Amino acid sequence: MSPASRNFGFFFFFFLVLSPFSIVSSDDLQVLLKIKSSLLDSNPGVLDSWNSGVGPCSFAGVTCNSNGSVTEIDLSRRGLSGKFPFPFLCDLMSLEKLSLGFNSLSGPVPSDMNNCTKLKYLDLGNNFFSGPFPDLSSLAHLQYLYLNSSAFSGAFPWKSLQNAIELVVLSLGDNPLDTTPFPEEIVSLTKLTWLYLSNCSITGVIPPKIGDLTELQSLEISDSFLTGVIPLEIVKLNKLWRLEIYNNNLTGKIPPGFGTMTNLTFLDISTNSLEGDLSELRSLTNLISLQLFENRLTGEIPPEFGEFKYLVNLSLYTNKLTGPIPQGLGSLADFDFIDASENQLTGPIPPDMCKKGKMTAVLLLQNNLTGSIPETYADCLTLERFRVSNNSLTGTVPVKLWGLPKVVIIDLAKNNFEGPVTGDINNAKMLGTLNLAFNKFSDELPEEIGDVEALTKVEINDNRFSGEIPRSIGKLKGLSSLKMQSNGFSGSIPDTIGSCSALSDLNMAENSMSGEIPHTLGSLPTLNALNLSDNKLSGKIPESLSSLRLSLLDLSNNKLSGRVPLSLSSYNGSFNGNPGLCSMTIKSLNRCVNSPGSRRGDTRIFVLCIVLGSLILLASLVCFLYLKKSEKKERKRTLRHESWSIKSFRKMSFTEDDIIDSIKEENLIGRGGCGDVYRVVLGDGKELAVKHIRTSTSTEKNFSSTLPILTEKEGRSKEFETEVQTLSSIRHLNVVKLYCSITSDDSSLLVYEYMPNGSLYDMLHTCKKSNLGWETRYDIALGAAKGLEYLHHGYERPVIHRDVKSSNILLDESFKPRIADFGLAKILQTNNGDLHSTHVVAGTYGYIAPEYGYSSKVNEKCDVYSFGVVLMELVTGKKPIEAEFGESKDIVNWVSNNLKSKESVMEIVDKKIGEMYREDAIKLLRVAILCTARQPGLRPTMRSVVHMIEDAEPCRLMGIVISKESDVKIKETS
């Protein structure tokens, strides 16, 4: 053969090989470019490498086979949003893997997915899709299917799984699917190694055939409606390393043979109704985490637990366990958490649980433990929560335990501890709660307690403390509850307590306090309960107490004298046992009149008083007319004397004089913990809201203006700076507009748009309440959610509001919502892309996320929890705290306890919501339940919440699912 013939043959062969390659690449290229064009507005720049100048095999996230055909697309965690172009995806004829997990994709998934017949790996998890997932009968080669946490709803095509016999991973959890018994199709998928069906409305019993899935390594069916017993056949799953079936209605005992599942490392069967003892678990030596809480388990904790080499997390609370806690716990493993509260345990606290220096929480409250606190805990520098209240513990507290640097809660109440609280407490810089009530602690309270500025709750009542209350207590600006009753404190009440500006509950009853009641108590803006009874207090009741809005006042059994201020007369039972007090309106007290023997003198005095009064009235009238005439001149002189600074953040049609001249008592429309709010009407009829932020320093300056608002303390308050920093750059329809700030050396004013319909709280719960229709409630929910979404996701660094509540959601003339009151807001700092959390407790009781009670790390998920409470208010019409919920219960508990059936849920929907909208309301309630999950990590983001609320639009066709959510329960012991 000639060379020319050989060359021709070579090129012909090369052409035959290359041509299909080129055609395939060209077809796949066009499909990928279509995908890119559909996602251009999603996350600009993420698909920059997808261009026609290079082959598709060079595209980021794309993998090809040896023929140049696209086989894999991995766009997970790329920040994609909007609708994905599924219809032409299956034109990629060789596609085997599609990974779109952890994005913000939305919309329905069409039935076209059935055409991707070669798919082996499909991940659509952690997105915001809507509607049901399509039939997947044609995907016979599928091995990995991730659809979890993607908002799929309606009926899942369980029968189409019959053909997916190659499935290795099936993850469908955390979707609001229609309720269904455990699908029998699943137990035929014998190659499964991973099965995740939590929180997707599985009901009924776990079938015995679950034992046929012998390849399973991880099985999760939590947060569902499972009933019956754990089947005996489950012990056949000897490859399992994770078993989670918590928060169901399972009954019976832990099945015999369970101890043969020795590969188990994570076992969680908590929040069920299981009975019997723990003997079957004594041989599970590879356990890392064991969660058995909230069952009806009995018997002793197996002593073998103390010999487990890997066990670091043990939760047994709310059972009926007896006997001692294994004394070896923590001696071998990096033990970091134990909660065995609310049992009947006896014996001492194990000494070595912090031996490895990793312990964060010791929660053993409400047992029958004895002995003292082991000295080893004094060196447990990682400890954050130490709660052993309601036991029979004795002895003194190890000195250094008071000053552990990371401790957030020390709860030793209701024991028999004695001895002092030492000055070491000044090292506990993160301590928020100190509860020593009902013990035998003695000596003086150390002055150093004032250095623990994170303290929000101090309960040291019913002890044997003595001496004077340290003046340093006034340094605790965040203190909300101070209970010191039933001790031996003496001396006067320090006037510095008036600087505890967050104080809501002050109880110093049953001590030996003397001297006068400090007038500074009247300056506590949030004080709700004041009890100073059964002391030796003398002098007059300060008039300043009249400015307080108290639900409880008790000054009985003291040595007070003089006239009871008229405004306090409504507390008529609060002054008994003070012979020197008098009142013209309180019948139980002496009348404020002189003795009968001096009636003639009284008459003379009476006449003299009339004459003098008339003269004074006449002089006052002359002065008033004079002052009225010169008022404008004086005000101008004063304002000229003061140096005012105005910072505008939007276009304004007014000056600072327009605002300042309108700050009058008659314009006052609200008063809160951070300041007073005034309604200002400008000359052109435009209405504004002006907020005066109270400052936090204690040095007062006199201000010569006649305006009462401008006689404040010097310095710029933290709340003012926070609100200006937060709101000045925000531009969103659902966040209240801040026009400007006006400041001088003595005053801090914020000027907002005025909301004529007040707050959502007013509309739902007060005398202003309106019969809000469901469409209006829905619009309020969606608008407020969008405002919070903007705060959390619209900035490089999320803004945490930290006080989301119905009274901070204002309504304009059309009932459109605005998020307001950013005095407690915090911008999260970032470090290498990771969000830092804040450890300062903030918020309002009833709305505060449960992690505030036990963790020093809270983030934007605390806002999500609070917003979930607001949604519950909208749906039920109830306040966050109602007497009908029961003692120490809130709306979250109440709603959770009414999720047993659709009928019970219907009962809690506000009767003012029309019948045709009841099921729409339940959709929103489902979102609220997700938002109020106990664990922050289980709560959705506000971006996800917005999508879910949009999917719950009134009258939109969508499956209704009532999902029982265990984590809505707030566990006081944790």
Sequence and secondary structure as in RCSB ss.txt:
>XXXX:A:sequence
MSPASRNFGFFFFFFLVLSPFSIVSSDDLQVLLKIKSSLLDSNPGVLDSWNSGVGPCSFAGVTCNSNGSVTEIDL
SRRGLSGKFPFPFLCDLMSLEKLSLGFNSLSGPVPSDMNNCTKLKYLDLGNNFFSGPFPDLSSLAHLQYLYLNSS
AFSGAFPWKSLQNAIELVVLSLGDNPLDTTPFPEEIVSLTKLTWLYLSNCSITGVIPPKIGDLTELQSLEISDSF
LTGVIPLEIVKLNKLWRLEIYNNNLTGKIPPGFGTMTNLTFLDISTNSLEGDLSELRSLTNLISLQLFENRLTGE
IPPEFGEFKYLVNLSLYTNKLTGPIPQGLGSLADFDFIDASENQLTGPIPPDMCKKGKMTAVLLLQNNLTGSIPE
TYADCLTLERFRVSNNSLTGTVPVKLWGLPKVVIIDLAKNNFEGPVTGDINNAKMLGTLNLAFNKFSDELPEEIG
DVEALTKVEINDNRFSGEIPRSIGKLKGLSSLKMQSNGFSGSIPDTIGSCSALSDLNMAENSMSGEIPHTLGSLP
TLNALNLSDNKLSGKIPESLSSLRLSLLDLSNNKLSGRVPLSLSSYNGSFNGNPGLCSMTIKSLNRCVNSPGSRR
GDTRIFVLCIVLGSLILLASLVCFLYLKKSEKKERKRTLRHESWSIKSFRKMSFTEDDIIDSIKEENLIGRGGCG
DVYRVVLGDGKELAVKHIRTSTSTEKNFSSTLPILTEKEGRSKEFETEVQTLSSIRHLNVVKLYCSITSDDSSLL
VYEYMPNGSLYDMLHTCKKSNLGWETRYDIALGAAKGLEYLHHGYERPVIHRDVKSSNILLDESFKPRIADFGLA
KILQTNNGDLHSTHVVAGTYGYIAPEYGYSSKVNEKCDVYSFGVVLMELVTGKKPIEAEFGESKDIVNWVSNNLK
SKESVMEIVDKKIGEMYREDAIKLLRVAILCTARQPGLRPTMRSVVHMIEDAEPCRLMGIVISKESDVKIKETS
>XXXX:A:secstr
  HHHHHHHHHHHHHHHHHHHHHHHHHHHHHHHHHHHHTTTTSTTTTTT  TTS GGGSTTEEE TTS EEEEE 
TTS  EEE  GGGGGGSTT  EEE  SSEEEE   GGGGG TT  EEE  SSEE S     TT TT  EEE TTS
   B   GGGGGG TT SEEE  S  B  EE  TTGGG TT SEEE TTS EEEE  GGGGG TT SEEE  SSE
EEEE  GGGGG TT SEEE  SSEEESB  TTGGG TT  EEE  SS  BS SGGGTT TT SEEE  SS  EEE
  GGGGG SS  EEE  SSEEEEE  TTTTSSS   EEE  SSEEEE   TTTTTTS   EEE  SSEE S   G
GGGG TT  EEE  SS  EEE  GGGGG TT  EEE  SSEEEE   GGGGG TT  EEE  SSEEEE   GGGG
G TT  EEE  SSEEEEE  GGGGG TT  EEE  SSEEEEE  GGGGG TT  EEE  SSEEEE   GGGGG T
T  EEE  SSEEEE   GGGGG   SEEE  SSEEEEE  GGGTT TTSSTT TEEE SS TTSB S   GGGHH
HHHHHHHHHHHHHHHHHHHHHHHHHHHHHHHHHHHHHHHHHS  EEEESS  S  HHHHHTT  GGGEEEE SSE
EEEEEE TTS EEEEEEE    S B    SS GGG  BSS  HHHHHHHHHHTT   TTB  EEEEEE SS EEE
EEE  TT BHHHHHHSTT     HHHHHHHHHHHHHHHHHHHHSSSS EE S   GGGEEE TT  EEE   TT 
EE  EETTEE  B    S TTTS GGGGT S B THHHHHHHHHHHHHHHH   SS GGG TT  HHHHHHTT S
SHHHHHHHS TTS GGGHHHHHHHHHHHHHHT SSGGGS  HHHHHHHHHHT TT          GGGS  TT 
